[in-house]
Amino acid sequence: MPKDTMTLTNNATGESYEYDILKGTRGPEVVDIRTFYADSGMFTYDPGFTATAACTSSITFIDGEKGELRYRGIAIEDLAKNHSYMETCFLLLNKRLPSRDELISFDLEIRHRAFLHRGLQKLYDAFPDNAHPMATLSAAVTALASFYDEHVNIEDEEAYLEMAHRIISKIPTIAAFAYRQSLGIPFIEPDIDLGFTKNFLTMMRAYPGGKMHLCCGRHADIKDVEVRALDTIFTLHADHEQNASTTVVRGVASTGAHPYVAISSGISALWGRAHGGANESVISQLEFIGSVDKVEDFIKKAKDPDDDFLLMGFGHRVYKNFDPRAKILKELQDELHDELNLDSELMAIARKIEEIALSDEYFISRNLYPNIDFYTGIILTALKIPKSMFTPIFVIGRTVGWITQWIEFKKDETSKIARPRQLYTGD
């Protein structure tokens, strides 16, 4: 009778070791090699942990071959098109979608927790003008830990949720203040009459008194399509399994550090251009290309093996098919183009690159499809969001995922402090 085990044999010594195969509800099975070092005296070698499952999780599932992404078992397409970001947050934290009354209660709590302690606001004065909002955001979230020290020791579900709700609600305010501080303009306080996403856009755009830009006798109010677009982006960024920044959050969680310190560490990891900073790089590259008639020349450079030019916003570490989030954003981009009457040179360049890449065998054979960063940068530009705020917006969306992963790690009785091994090659 076949056994659910795998036998590893050292061909140099003939010794064999048998390990259990663990089955999940979706995705590949895993070999439980936790005793491998004790059994064999050897380590496994896996740079980047590309073949290593470091935890069990019931939060997010990705099938990169099929282009599938699910939060708590629900397809991302359903969440992005039929549910709000607030519903998605509730889902990640509570393992189910909220009832109407639960959603109202949750939304109201998030609105009322969005304000920052005056002591924390003084921190912004210490930063120089033109400081990148990500630097300010990371520092402010670390400082937030000093205002809520009780979150270091959490023992019950109510305390976990209070801690999570607090950081989710305050991140947009911290990010908006970081942006306004970089411009040297007054902060706009949260407005409890506004929902999560519209409140953030208001804190970004408004003049003192909460008024929007005045032109021709009327204020340029925030459009529903803008709120819907940004809310969708937040949903698509809410979580993405064990990516680099989430791994950092779980690693810091393993040390027993304050949960907000773990989130701050995740923010710092996300800032890298190979991770959350990629959407900023996409727009910088489109600006560098400059015009539609230069696109084909840059496509040739991207295909030239002797040229180090890389086309930003194409391909993904996990997805070997079309990124499902990118498909959603492509539809959203087309909608924005029509509803906001957009026809900028930047979008024309992006459309030309997309058209060539989706029909060119070079890109198709290498699974180099447009990824979420390609469309996010374009949409945020259409929403008149400055490049420096692209990654902070990613942070706002991802905070719920990070804190949910933190909670899951802390509740896991098998979790240990992160301590990878090495293959030593020195003297």
N, C-alpha and C positions, 0 to 999 in steps of 0.2 A: 504494500500500500504506500503510495507516494506521501512524503512528509513535506510540510511547509517550512523547509529549512534549506540553507545553502552551505555547501562544504568548500572551504578554502584550503588549498594544499600548497605547502612550501616545497617546491620541486627540488630545492637544494638539500633539504633534510628529510623529505618524505613525510613530515608531520602534517596532519590535517586538523582543521578546526570547523566545527559545525555551528551555524548561527540561525536563529529563527527569522523567517520572513514575515513581516508585519503587513497587514492589508488595511488600506484606508477605504473610505467610501467612494472616492474618485481618485484618478491619477495613478502613477506608478506605485507598485509595492516597494517596500524598503527592507534592507537587510540590517538586522539589529546587531551592530558590531561593537556595542558598548564595552564588552569584555575582551576585545581583540588584543589590546596592549598587554593586559594581564595574561592572556593565553599564549601570546606569541613573542612578546617583548619587542614588537614592531609597531610603528604608527602607520596610518594610511596617509596618502599624499594627494591632496585635492585643492590646488590653488584656486582661490575665488569661490570655493565651496560649491562648484557647479554640479556636483553629483552627490552632495551630502545633505541629508535632512537633519537639521539641528533641533527640530522641535516638532511637536504635534500641534495642529491648529484647526479650528473649525470656522475661521473667519472668512477667508478668501480662497478661491480656487481658480487656477489658470491652467488651461490646456493650450500650450503654445502652438502645437501642430494644427489644432482645429480653429485657433483664433477665438477661444472661449474664455470668458471672465465672469465669475459669479461672486456676489457677496452673500454670505449665509445661504447659499444654494439658489439665490435669485439671479437670473441673467442680467448683466449690466445694461442690455438693451431695454429691458422692461423698466429698470430703475430710472434710467436716464430719460426715457420718454413718458413715463406714467407716474413718476414719484418725484418729490422735491428732495433737495439736499438734506433738509431737516428730517424727513422720513428716513433717508439713508443713514443718517447719524443714529437715529433711534434704533434702526435695524441692526447696525453693527454692535451697538452697546447692549441691546436687549434680545438679540437673536430672533427677532420677529418685527414685522411692520407694526406701527402703532394704530390704534383705533382713532377715530376722529377726535374724541375727547382727550386721549393720551397725547396726540399730536399738538393740540391746542395748548395743553398744560406744559409740554416740553418746550414748545416754541416760546411761550411766555417766560419760562424760567431762563432760557438762553438770552432773551432780550434784556431781562433785568440784571443778569450777571455780567453784561458787556462792559460795564464801567470800570475804570482803572483807579486804584488807590492814588491819591495825590502824591504820596511819597514816590511811587513808581514813576509818575510823570516827570518828576524832577530829574530822573536819570537821563532823559532825552537831551537836557541842556548840556550834558557832558560830551556829547558827540559833535564833531566838526560839521560845518555845512558841507553838503554833498556826500555825506557818509552813505554808503550803500545801505538801503533798507534791510537787507538780509543780515548785515553785521549788527545793526541796531536791534532787529527782531530777535536774534539769538541771545544777545546780552539781556534784553528786557525779559525774555522768558526765563532765563536763569535767575534774574533778580526776583521774578514773581515767586520763586520758591521760598524766598525769605519772608514773604507776606503770608504764606499759607503753610507754615512749618508742620501743621498737624497732619498734612497729607503724607508725611514720611511713614507713619505707622497706620496702616489701614486694615481694619479687621472685619468689616461687614459690607454687605452689598450697597447699602445706602451711602456709606462713606466713599466707596469706589465711584458711584455714580455722581455724587456731589463734586468730587475731584475732577472727573471727566467733563461734566457739564461746565465747570468753571473755566477750564482751559479752552474748550471749544468756543465758548462765548467771548473770551477775552482776546483770542488770537487775531480776529479781524480788527479790533480796536488797536491793538499793539502794532499791527502791520500798517494801518492807515496813519497812525501817529508817526511811525517811522518814516513814512513817505513825506508827510507834511513837514516833519523836522528837517528832512534833507533839503527841502525848498525854503526853509525859514519862514513858513506861514503858520498861522494859528491852528490849533487842533479843533476839530469838530467833534463834540461829544456824541455818543450813541443816542439814538432816538427810539424810545420804546414803542412808538407807534409804527415803526418800520420792521419788516421781516429781515432775516439774517442777511440775505444777499443785497437787497436794496439799501439796507443800513450801511453796509460796507461801501457801496458805491457813493452813497451820500457823504460819508466821512472822508472819502477820497476827493470828491469834486466840489463840495459846497463851500460857500463863502460864510464868514461869521454871521450867525443868525439863522443858519441852515438854508439860506437861499441859494438857488442855482444861478448859473451865468445868465445875465440879463442882456437881451438883444432885441431891438425893435419893439420894445414895450412888453416883452414876455420872457419868462424864465425858461431856460432849456432843461426842462424836467427829464428825469430818467425814464426811458421808454421801457414798457413791459418786455419787449423783445431783448433788451439789454440784460435785464434781470434774469430772464429765462436762460439766456446764453451763458451767463456767468454761473448761474446755479447749476447748470448741466456740467460745466467744467469742474466745479467743486465736487459733484457726484462722481465724475469719472476719475478724479484724483483721490477719492476717499481712502482707498487702500489698494495694495498691489502685491499681496503675499510677502515673501521674505526677501524684499529688495535690499539694496545697500543701506539706505537710511533706516529702514525698519530693523535690520540686523543690528545697527548701531544702537537703536532704542532698546532692543531686547538685551544687548550686551551690557549697556549701562544699567538697565533694570536688574541684571544679575548681580551687580555689586551692592545693591541695596540703596542706591542713590535716590534722591527725591524724584518723583515722576516728572516734574517739570524740568528738572535737569536732564533727564533722559530725552524729553521732547526737544530741549535746546540742542542737545547733541545731534538729534535727528535733523534739525534745521541746518546745522553746520554741514552735515554730510550731504544734504539735499542740494546745497549751494553749488556743488561741483558741476562743471559743464558736461560731464559724462552722465550726470543724473538729472536733477531738477533744473539745473541751469541750461539745459539743452535748448529749451524753447527760446531763451534769450539769444542763444547762438544762432538759431534758425533765422531770426529777424535780422541779426547783424550780417549774416551771410547774404540774405536777399538784398539788403541795402548795399552790400559790397558789389554784388553782381550788377545792380544799378538799372538795367533796362532789359526788356524782353529780347531784344536782338542779340544780347550777349549770352543768353541761356545755353544755346547749343554748344558754344565754346567751353563753357564751364562743365557741361555734361561730358564732353570729350576729356576734359582734365580729370573728372571723377573716374572715368573708365580707363585712364592711362595708368598702367601698373608702375611706371617710372615717375609719376607725379604724386606728391604727398597730399594733394587737395582732396578733402573729404566732403561729400555732400551731406550737410546737416539735416536731420529730421527724417532719415530713411534707415530702415532696418531696426531690429530690436533684439536684445539679448535673449528674450524668452520666446517671443512670437516668431514662428516660422511661416506664418500665414498673415493675412491682413490683421493688424491690431484692431480688435473690435471697438475700442474707444475712438480710434481714428475714423472708422466708418461713420460713427455717430456724429463726430465733429465735422466731417466732410459735408454731411447733410445740413448741419447747423450753419456751416460757412455759407452754403448756397442760400439758405434762408436769410442770413444776415445781409448778404449781397443784395438781395431783392428788397428786404424790408427797410434797410438803412441806406439804400441807393448807393452802394459802394462800387467804385470802379477805379481804385487807385493803382498806380504803377506797381506798387509792392505786391498787391494781390494778383495783378496780371503776370508778374514774374513767377509767382508761386504756382499759378494755374498752368503756366507753360511747362515748368519743371515737372509738375504732377502728371500732365498729359504725356510727356515723353517717358517718364519713369514707368508709368503703368502699361506702356505698350512696347518698351524696349526689352529685348530678350536678356540683355546684360543684367538688368535690375530684377526681372522676373525670375531668372534662373538662380539668382543669389538670395531670393526672398527679401529683396530690398524695397519693401513697400513703404509708403508714407506712414510715419508713426504719429502718436498723439502729440509730440512736440511740434511737428510740422504744422498741424492745424491749430494747436493752441496758440502759438505765437501769432499766427495770422488773425485769429478771431480776437485775441486780446488787443491787437493793434487796431482792429476795426472798432473795438469798444473804447478806443482812445486811452488805453491803459499804457503808461510808459514802460519801456523795457525793464527798467530797474525794479518794477513791481511784478514782473512775470513769475519769478520764483517765489516771492512772498505769497502770491495767490495760490501757487501749488501747495505751500505750507498750510494755508487756511483750509484747503480741501483735505489734505492728508492728516491733519492733527487728530481727527476722530479715529483714523486707522491706527496711528501710532499709539494713542492712549488705550485703544481696545486691545492692541497687541501687548502693551505693557500689563494691562489687567490680566489677560490670559496667561502671560508668563508668570505673574505673581501667584496666580491661583493653581498653577501646575506644580504638584508635589514632587515631580521628578526633575524639575528645573535645577540647574547648577550654575555657578559662576562661569562665565565664558572663559575658556582657557585653551585655545588651539595649540597644537604642537608644531614642531619645525623639523626640517631636514637640515642639519647643521653642516656648513661647507667652509667654515673658517679654519684658522690655525689651531 
